[in-house]
């Protein structure tokens, strides 16, 4: 069984499959398909290897061919722009919960949507939204998840095979991610994201721990307390809480 012929057990997400042995970027292909109007909600663009894979802040994604999960999903949320962060919550939570079927220790989410095992990165998510007025009409969700790759150039990277010391069935893992994503999508469509937000906050990496951070003003110490209603990261310092949007604050690793 290969991913090209695997039959996912979802009702819609992943049913329209575009498979590539190699491509430059699944997010790029997904964006082109959206513009052409040739994709439906839940379309899956999957590749064994990306030549131009990117993560947050244009960082290169390191992945060996055929070992990991590298794909993009097209979602049609019709979501108010002010609630766009709910997509980050939904996708990262679905991935974290799915991965936890293979890992005993709780998988954490490093804000906004990196997947962490203890202090090491298992995966990353990049979401690109297409806005029409005050509505998110379509979203391209790119995911890179380290599954069976054993060696990395980055010291903080880790794979499920590293953790489990065995080869992981990628088809089963991807199917589990899509199932959870579809179930959470139905929950989000009700308009009430309270439970999803609670679960996301419970998995927030570094929450409640004093750490060193860096923003445009330099290094400082603080404690992550959670998110505000806009999805901004809230860090409590000695003086007062600070609120950060994407790319405005970084972890300062020792």
C-alpha positions as CSV (number, residue, x, y, z in Angstrom):
1,X,0.0,0.0,0.0
2,X,1.3,3.5,-0.9
3,X,0.0,6.9,-0.2
4,X,-0.8,7.3,-3.9
5,X,-3.4,4.5,-3.6
6,X,-4.4,4.8,0.0
7,X,-8.1,5.2,0.7
8,X,-8.7,7.6,3.6
9,X,-11.6,6.9,5.9
10,X,-12.8,10.5,6.0
11,X,-16.0,11.7,4.3
12,X,-14.5,14.7,2.5
13,X,-11.1,15.8,3.6
14,X,-8.4,14.0,1.6
15,X,-10.8,12.5,-0.9
16,X,-9.5,14.6,-3.8
17,X,-5.8,13.7,-3.9
18,X,-3.1,15.2,-6.0
19,X,0.0,13.0,-5.7
20,X,3.6,14.0,-6.7
21,X,6.8,12.0,-6.4
22,X,8.6,15.3,-6.3
23,X,7.6,19.0,-6.6
24,X,8.9,22.4,-5.6
25,X,6.2,23.2,-3.0
26,X,2.8,21.7,-2.3
27,X,1.6,25.0,-1.0
28,X,2.5,26.6,-4.3
29,X,0.6,23.9,-6.2
30,X,-2.4,24.2,-3.9
31,X,-2.5,28.0,-4.4
32,X,-2.5,27.5,-8.2
33,X,-5.3,25.0,-8.0
34,X,-7.4,27.3,-5.9
35,X,-6.9,30.1,-8.4
36,X,-7.9,27.7,-11.2
37,X,-11.0,26.7,-9.3
38,X,-10.3,23.0,-9.8
39,X,-10.2,21.9,-6.1
40,X,-12.9,21.1,-3.6
41,X,-12.8,21.6,0.1
42,X,-10.4,19.2,1.7
43,X,-8.3,18.6,-1.4
44,X,-5.0,17.0,-0.5
45,X,-1.7,17.8,-2.3
46,X,0.9,15.3,-1.3
47,X,4.6,14.8,-2.3
48,X,7.4,12.5,-1.3
49,X,9.9,15.3,-1.6
50,X,9.8,19.1,-1.9
51,X,12.6,21.1,-3.5
52,X,11.5,24.4,-2.1
53,X,9.6,23.5,1.1
54,X,9.2,26.4,3.5
55,X,8.1,27.0,7.0
56,X,7.3,30.1,9.0
57,X,9.4,33.2,8.2
58,X,10.6,31.6,4.9
59,X,12.7,29.0,6.8
60,X,13.8,26.0,4.7
61,X,12.1,22.7,5.7
62,X,14.6,19.8,5.8
63,X,13.1,16.4,4.7
64,X,14.5,13.3,3.0
65,X,12.5,11.8,0.2
66,X,9.8,9.2,1.1
67,X,10.4,9.3,4.9
68,X,8.1,12.0,6.1
69,X,4.7,13.6,5.6
70,X,4.9,16.7,3.4
71,X,1.5,17.9,2.1
72,X,-1.0,20.7,1.8
73,X,-4.7,20.9,2.3
74,X,-7.2,23.3,0.7
75,X,-9.8,24.4,3.1
76,X,-12.8,26.6,2.4
77,X,-13.7,28.1,5.8
78,X,-15.8,31.2,4.9
79,X,-14.5,32.4,8.2
80,X,-14.5,36.0,9.5
81,X,-11.0,37.4,9.3
82,X,-11.2,38.4,13.0
83,X,-11.4,34.6,13.8
84,X,-8.7,33.5,11.4
85,X,-6.5,32.1,14.3
86,X,-9.1,29.4,14.8
87,X,-7.7,27.7,11.8
88,X,-4.3,27.6,13.4
89,X,-5.8,26.1,16.5
90,X,-7.8,23.5,14.6
91,X,-5.0,22.3,12.4
92,X,-2.2,22.2,15.0
93,X,-4.5,20.5,17.5
94,X,-5.6,17.9,15.0
95,X,-1.9,17.1,14.3
96,X,-0.9,17.0,17.9
97,X,-3.7,14.7,19.0
98,X,-3.1,12.4,16.0
99,X,0.6,12.1,16.7
100,X,-0.1,11.4,20.4
101,X,-1.6,8.0,19.3
102,X,2.0,7.0,18.6
103,X,3.8,8.8,21.4
104,X,3.2,8.4,25.2
105,X,4.3,11.9,26.4
106,X,2.0,14.7,25.5
107,X,2.8,16.5,22.2
108,X,2.9,20.2,22.6
109,X,2.1,23.1,20.3
110,X,4.8,25.8,20.1
111,X,2.8,29.0,19.3
112,X,1.6,29.6,16.8
113,X,1.7,26.1,15.2
114,X,4.9,24.1,15.5
115,X,4.6,20.5,16.8
116,X,7.0,19.7,19.7
117,X,8.0,16.6,21.6
118,X,9.6,17.9,24.8
119,X,12.1,20.6,23.5
120,X,12.4,19.2,20.0
121,X,10.5,19.9,16.8
122,X,8.5,17.2,15.2
123,X,6.7,19.3,12.6
124,X,5.6,22.7,11.4
125,X,2.5,24.2,9.8
126,X,2.2,27.1,7.4
127,X,-1.2,28.5,6.6
128,X,-1.8,30.9,3.8
129,X,-5.2,32.6,3.7
130,X,-7.1,34.1,0.8
131,X,-9.2,37.0,2.0
132,X,-12.2,38.6,0.4
133,X,-13.2,41.6,2.4
134,X,-13.6,40.6,6.0
135,X,-13.9,36.9,5.2
136,X,-11.3,34.1,4.8
137,X,-12.6,32.4,1.6
138,X,-9.9,29.8,1.2
139,X,-6.9,28.6,3.1
140,X,-3.9,26.5,2.0
141,X,-2.5,24.5,5.0
142,X,1.0,23.2,4.5
143,X,2.4,20.6,6.9
144,X,5.8,19.0,7.3
145,X,6.0,16.2,9.8
146,X,9.1,14.2,10.6
147,X,8.1,10.6,10.6
148,X,10.8,8.1,9.5
149,X,13.8,10.3,8.9
150,X,16.6,9.4,11.3
151,X,19.2,12.1,10.8
152,X,18.9,15.9,10.8
153,X,21.2,18.9,10.4
154,X,19.2,20.9,12.9
155,X,19.9,20.0,16.5
156,X,16.3,20.5,17.7
157,X,14.7,18.3,15.0
158,X,13.4,14.9,15.8
159,X,11.1,12.3,14.2
160,X,8.6,9.7,15.4
161,X,11.0,7.0,14.3
162,X,13.7,8.6,16.6
163,X,11.2,8.5,19.5
164,X,9.7,5.1,18.9
165,X,12.9,3.4,17.5
166,X,10.8,1.8,14.8
167,X,9.4,2.6,11.3
168,X,6.0,4.4,11.5
169,X,3.2,3.7,9.0
170,X,2.8,7.0,7.3
171,X,-0.6,6.1,5.7
172,X,-2.2,5.4,9.1
173,X,-0.7,8.5,10.6
174,X,-1.9,10.8,7.8
175,X,-5.4,9.1,7.9
176,X,-5.5,9.8,11.7
177,X,-4.6,13.5,11.1
178,X,-7.3,13.9,8.5
179,X,-10.0,12.2,10.6
180,X,-9.3,14.5,13.5
181,X,-9.1,17.5,11.3
182,X,-12.5,16.7,9.8
183,X,-14.1,16.1,13.2
184,X,-12.8,19.4,14.5
185,X,-13.8,21.2,11.3
186,X,-17.4,20.1,12.0
187,X,-17.0,21.4,15.6
188,X,-15.7,24.7,14.3
189,X,-18.5,25.1,11.8
190,X,-21.0,25.4,14.7
191,X,-19.4,28.7,15.5
192,X,-18.3,27.7,19.0
193,X,-14.6,27.2,19.3
194,X,-14.4,27.3,23.1
195,X,-13.5,23.6,23.6
196,X,-10.9,23.7,20.8
197,X,-9.3,26.8,22.3
198,X,-9.2,25.1,25.7
199,X,-7.5,22.0,24.3
200,X,-5.0,24.2,22.4
201,X,-4.1,26.2,25.5
202,X,-3.6,23.0,27.5
203,X,-1.0,21.9,24.9
204,X,0.8,25.2,24.6
205,X,4.5,24.7,24.7
206,X,6.3,26.5,27.6
207,X,3.1,27.6,29.3
208,X,3.6,28.4,33.0
209,X,7.4,28.2,32.8
210,X,9.7,31.1,33.2
211,X,11.8,31.4,30.0
212,X,13.9,33.8,28.1
213,X,12.4,35.5,25.0
214,X,13.5,38.0,22.5
215,X,11.5,40.8,20.8
216,X,12.6,43.9,19.0
217,X,13.6,45.5,22.3
218,X,16.0,42.6,23.2
219,X,16.0,39.7,25.6
220,X,13.6,39.5,28.5
221,X,12.2,36.9,30.9
222,X,8.6,36.0,31.2
223,X,5.9,33.3,31.5
224,X,3.5,32.3,28.8
225,X,0.0,32.5,30.2
226,X,-2.0,31.7,27.1
227,X,-3.7,33.5,24.2
228,X,-6.0,36.5,24.0
229,X,-9.2,36.6,22.0
230,X,-7.2,37.6,18.9
231,X,-4.8,34.7,19.1
232,X,-2.0,36.8,20.3
233,X,0.6,35.2,22.6
234,X,0.4,36.6,26.2
235,X,3.6,36.6,28.1
236,X,3.6,37.8,31.7
237,X,6.7,39.8,32.8
238,X,7.7,41.4,36.1
239,X,6.1,44.7,35.0
240,X,3.0,43.8,33.0
241,X,1.7,41.3,30.4
242,X,2.9,41.6,26.8
243,X,0.9,40.7,23.7
244,X,2.5,39.4,20.5
245,X,1.4,38.7,17.0
246,X,3.1,36.3,14.6
247,X,6.9,36.9,14.2
248,X,7.0,39.6,16.9
249,X,8.6,37.4,19.6
250,X,11.1,34.5,19.6
251,X,12.2,31.9,22.1
252,X,15.8,32.4,23.1
253,X,17.3,29.0,23.2
254,X,20.2,28.3,25.6
